[in-house]
Amino acid sequence: MTYQTALHNFLDNSKKYQDEAFLHQPIEGVWHTFSFNDVEQQARTIAAGLQSQGFEQGDRIGIFSKNCAEWFIVDLAIMMAGMISVPIYSTAGSKTIRYVIEHSAMKAMFIGKLDSYDAIEESLSDKFLTISFPYPTTSCKGSWQNWLTTYKPLDEIHSPSPDDCMSIVYTSGTTGNPKGVVISYLNISSAANSTCKLVNASRQDRFMSYLPLAHITERSIVECAAYESAIQVYFVESLDSFIDDLQHASPTFFLSVPRLWAKFQAQIFIKMPAKKLKLLLSLPIIGKLVAKKIRLKLGLSATRVFASGSAPIAKSLLVWYQKIGVNISEGWGMTETSGLSCGNFPFTSSRLGTIGVPVDCVKMKLSEQQEILISGDAVFKQYYLNPEATEKEFTDNWFHTGDKGEITNDGAYKIVGRIKEQFKTSKGKYVVPVPIEGMLCRNSVIEQVCVMGLGLKQPIALVVLGEGIDRHDSNIQQELLITLNEVNSELESHQRLDFIYVCSDAWDIENELLTPTLKLKRDSIEQFYSDKLPKVIKNKIVVEP
């Protein structure tokens, strides 16, 4: 199939809709709307600014900011100038920032909304050109407002070919330096096009952009899908205003990640205890009214497509959300596959706990070792300046995903863990942690879980409880013990958990126990807790002091 590039898709829609609303940005509680023409003219102007610096086609330009309208605009500008975007997670540390700047030979960086300026200020040299977005941010040599008034919109813009490199996206790997994934216009356009078809996206849709745009999922499923189908996009001003912004946007499509879906559930339980809510939802008429009110309070009353990605989500959580009328379709993809590659779209209840079926721009299969292999238009061709890694990950044009999978009777794929995440106990038996973690999450008080056991006689589970739940509460501990016994009764002897260790603090990006996409950094978590675990087990539920 032939696909238009993201830039051409945007230009076609800009010509068609011109002064109609496209991007919505809250600033100090006030919503500002950018029309298609506003976005195009600003992008052309920023593109002219880039060319005026003497930069050439193919030069790498960085974007370091939380999501905002200017993120979209500068991405388009980089395309218009014939250059290559290099996004960096706004939560990245100085080591990662310096590595990406040097490895990509970045020529300049746009810097915007950030929670902390320490890392970026430690990473930049005086010679490096930085341009600030129009928000409070670190000191930069150039400013967005100044460029918009200094330069004139570019008349003749670059017209990229599908095989040209659009972006180098550095993976948020759990170990080592990130790898630069070379994403072509064909890669991301095919993935965005497939997404739009799956969810029947149209001009009438509204998307929220709040997951990191530096990650391929948001870039493909939200940004490039918006260029494809002229979807209106709403941004979030801050974490504090998230629910208000969500209610204002009233999105028709809402994508989140397992950690946040669990947090939303915990917030609901704070306002209404789980047992009372369960009773109310079981009542025919009252249950529907309660479910509708919850969706309204969350800002999801108009949402027709709910999605979850980035990491495995517990089937029990998906089942719970069904009860309040939130049918979450789980999707799967990687940076190397340009976003969504497999999904439970349209939502099919019988496929809960699976990642559904492959989208139409890729093909998937299992290797003899049950590893998921993938090929197709959305699959990248190379890691930047790393031919050894590229060669290692491909066999006859099939990319090795590293995910271990199964195929159900109706053709849906199920992730059962990472090939490298399985560990061997001191008894010499292999254990795959992800399925066990999913079983533990049937208990809604558990928000985060990591099963570990390398070198131990039996595996153990580290857990973090939901917000507001007292880990010292004897009733909670008894509930966890019941869950432990239930899970163990379903496991083979070498898989059974010795005990549950209840952690005092949540795992997050700041304490470097989660990646920027909220995946577990298993090695870091195991190393962090290894010295804290008891040598002698007196109780099956161990609470961190």
Summary of the structure (lengths in Angstrom):
residues: 545
radius of gyration: 23.6
end to end distance: 58.7
largest distance: 74.2
contacts: 1840
relative contact order: 0.09
helix: 36%
strand: 24%
